[in-house]
Amino acid sequence: MSDESEPAPIIDLIEARQQRLYKIHEGRLAKVRAAFEKAMPLPSRSAKSSTKKSRRKKPPKR
């Protein structure tokens, strides 16, 4: 009276390990990025002046 159902799926241990390590590294990278942004925030683009200084060309020497 054994119930022959579908066998348990085969687990690819190498792929599972790679996914786990990926999540670990991504979590660590997110923490580092957050700490870096807190320590050295990027200047906002609106703070930059949109006008550029025009440089005059030097007159040619004779």
Secondary structure as GFF3:
##gff-version 3
##sequence-region A 1 62
A	DSSP	alpha_helix	13	39	.	.	.	ID=ss1
A	DSSP	three_ten_helix	45	47	.	.	.	ID=ss2
###
